[in-house]
Amino acid sequence: TSSRLKRTTAFTNWSKENDIKYAGVEVSSGEQNSGLGLYATQSLAPNDIVIQVPTKLTLSVESPTDYNTVMERELFETNPKAYRNAPWWAALSIQLNYYDKINPINEAAGGGGGNDGNSVTMKPWMDSLPRVYDTPIHWSESTLAELQYRPMTEAVALQRRLWKRQYDALAAASPTAFASRVS
């Protein structure tokens, strides 16, 4: 958590530089053995705005279309429908992987911070995201079997098959650009 907290400091600075506003909260690790999260630094009333993110910095699979155009152009040029028809969670995963592993510059965001003054680097945000998850879908088969709870085992197996089928379909739609660059 401490190394991720250090990376989050860069994210906090990046968010200020890119006009993300927040009040009454901070990123912290909280108690011992807890993960990072937003913690209130003051009393918050109902309907208080605690974080305000400019639309240009949000990732969206529906709008603005510029984000999707970049994904289609860079990864699915020969078959853009594969990306357009992907479930929202798969399209969002593609965007996250793209900005994390291929090109951290968000051309659609504008507002400075990138190489050309009209784009924003997403690297501090990507670097602040967790890399390891302790959820059943990420457990080994032996750890999952220790639960001795068949409905969970079946649900995880179903989810894994769904994710694999979607990945394979996207990889087939763009064998050189997608599979070799996104994991």
BELWO-V924785 format. One record per backbone hydrogen bond with DSSP energy under -0.5 kcal/mol. CO is the residue of the C=O (numbers start at 1). NH is the residue of the N-H. Records with the same first field share a line. If there is no record, write none. Layout:
BEGIN
CO = NH ; NH
END
This chain:
BEGIN
1 = 5
2 = 6
3 = 7
4 = 8
5 = 9
6 = 9 ; 10
7 = 11
8 = 12
9 = 13
10 = 14
11 = 15
12 = 16
13 = 17
14 = 18
15 = 20
16 = 19
19 = 21
21 = 52
24 = 41 ; 42
26 = 39
28 = 37
31 = 34
37 = 28 ; 39
39 = 26
45 = 48
48 = 50
50 = 23
52 = 21
54 = 57 ; 58
55 = 58
64 = 67 ; 68
65 = 69
66 = 70
67 = 71
68 = 72
69 = 73
70 = 74
71 = 75 ; 76
72 = 76
76 = 79
79 = 82 ; 83
80 = 84
81 = 85
83 = 86
87 = 90 ; 91
88 = 92
89 = 93
90 = 94
91 = 95
92 = 96
93 = 97
94 = 98
95 = 99
96 = 100
97 = 101 ; 102
98 = 102 ; 103
104 = 106 ; 122
105 = 107
106 = 109 ; 110 ; 120
118 = 110
119 = 114
120 = 106
122 = 126
123 = 127
124 = 128
125 = 128 ; 129
126 = 129
133 = 135
135 = 138 ; 139
136 = 139
140 = 144
141 = 145
142 = 146
143 = 147
144 = 147
145 = 148
149 = 152 ; 153
150 = 154
151 = 155
152 = 156
153 = 157
154 = 158
155 = 159
156 = 160
157 = 161
158 = 162
159 = 163
160 = 164
161 = 165
162 = 166
163 = 167
164 = 168
165 = 169
166 = 170
167 = 171
168 = 172
169 = 173
170 = 174
172 = 175
174 = 178 ; 179
178 = 181 ; 182
END
